[in-house]
Amino acid sequence: MSVQFEVVERVGVSTESISEAIKSVLSTANNEKKVAWFEVIEQRGRLTSEGKVEFQVKIKIGRKLSE
């Protein structure tokens, strides 16, 4: 028996931290369909017009498909 996964990419954003950006996007994704694993593939940030730092992460999410 083989196992298959679907893989999707999402971007999480937070003004708190990289960690919060990851948790935010994973929480939303897991509410839609159970997340089996994830991989951070990109980290970046920007300064908002108000001068705040915004953390952004692109993650790859693996979800197990029905057997």
C-alpha positions as CSV (number, residue, x, y, z in Angstrom):
1,M,0.0,0.0,0.0
2,S,1.4,3.4,-0.9
3,V,0.8,6.7,0.7
4,Q,0.3,10.0,-1.2
5,F,0.4,13.6,-0.1
6,E,-0.7,16.8,-1.7
7,V,1.7,19.7,-1.4
8,V,0.6,23.3,-1.2
9,E,2.5,26.6,-0.6
10,R,1.2,29.3,1.7
11,V,2.7,32.6,2.9
12,G,2.3,33.6,6.6
13,V,2.6,37.2,7.8
14,S,3.1,38.6,11.3
15,T,4.3,41.8,12.9
16,E,5.3,39.8,15.9
17,S,7.9,37.3,14.7
18,I,8.8,34.7,12.1
19,S,7.5,32.0,14.5
20,E,4.1,33.7,14.8
21,A,3.9,34.0,11.0
22,I,4.5,30.2,10.7
23,K,2.0,29.4,13.5
24,S,-0.7,31.6,11.9
25,V,-0.5,30.1,8.4
26,L,-0.3,26.5,9.8
27,S,-3.3,27.1,12.1
28,T,-5.4,28.3,9.2
29,A,-4.3,25.5,6.9
30,N,-4.9,22.8,9.6
31,N,-8.4,24.1,10.1
32,E,-9.1,23.5,6.4
33,K,-7.5,20.0,6.2
34,K,-5.1,18.2,8.6
35,V,-1.4,19.2,8.0
36,A,1.0,16.2,8.0
37,W,4.2,18.2,7.7
38,F,5.6,21.5,6.7
39,E,8.9,23.0,5.4
40,V,9.9,26.7,5.6
41,I,11.2,27.5,2.1
42,E,11.6,31.3,2.3
43,Q,11.9,34.0,4.9
44,R,11.6,37.7,4.2
45,G,10.3,40.9,5.7
46,R,9.4,44.5,5.0
47,L,8.9,47.8,6.8
48,T,5.2,48.9,6.7
49,S,4.3,52.5,6.0
50,E,3.9,52.9,9.8
51,G,7.5,51.8,10.3
52,K,6.7,48.4,11.8
53,V,8.6,45.3,10.8
54,E,6.4,42.7,9.0
55,F,7.7,39.1,8.9
56,Q,6.8,36.9,6.0
57,V,7.4,33.2,5.5
58,K,6.6,30.9,2.6
59,I,6.0,27.4,3.7
60,K,5.3,24.1,1.9
61,I,2.6,22.1,3.5
62,G,2.1,18.4,3.1
63,R,-1.4,16.8,3.5
64,K,-2.0,13.1,3.4
65,L,-4.5,12.1,0.8
66,S,-7.2,9.5,1.6
67,E,-6.1,6.0,1.1
